[in-house]
Amino acid sequence: MSQPGWYSDPHGSGRLRWWDGQRWTEHVHPPEPQQAPQPQQAQQPAADAVVADVRGYRLHADRQGIAYGSTSMVWAVVEWVAYWPTGQGQWVFQVGREPFHGGPRVEVVCDQEDLWDRLVELCRSHVEPRLVAELAGRVRAGERIDVGAGLGVHPGGLNGGRVSLGWTAVGGASIREGKVWLHQAGTEAPVLYVPQQNPNAVIIPALLAELKR
């Protein structure tokens, strides 16, 4: 068995365990009801899977998780995401767990934008909705959180740098030129930005839209 993929756990846990092509990893994931893949079925990647060789390492990502080289992670345990174009013909994709500095992560740096786009779409489908819901729930419960290593979000609004806005003054956010731009209601001029490569910066637009509902 050399093909990386999710297989029935040989330890008998009843879950799926990630085989990286050489060994069983510690990453496990509950199978979907009545759809637990068998070892012989896992040889063929799912239709939306990303399978490629990137810089000499094997990349495999699907609706359950991502593995690259010797690192792997299931989407269900991801605590932060970051992806951005470098502007020099390269695209970076990262997912990980806290702490951002020193915690486990999977990082892919590629020179194929279409490959990066497919990783981003998997992340947007299988990670970001959960992260947005979890962070929004914490704010609604009265907590102040830091998003994107530069934006404080709290029940009364948000603040970053010298900018502080109540929710009625928050106009939303947009992503362009490698930055997440914050806008004040009633004006198109941005009042604050967070670098796109900061952890969870890319989910700021969706988070603000959720909290302003």
Disulfide bonds with the S-S distance in Angstrom:
none
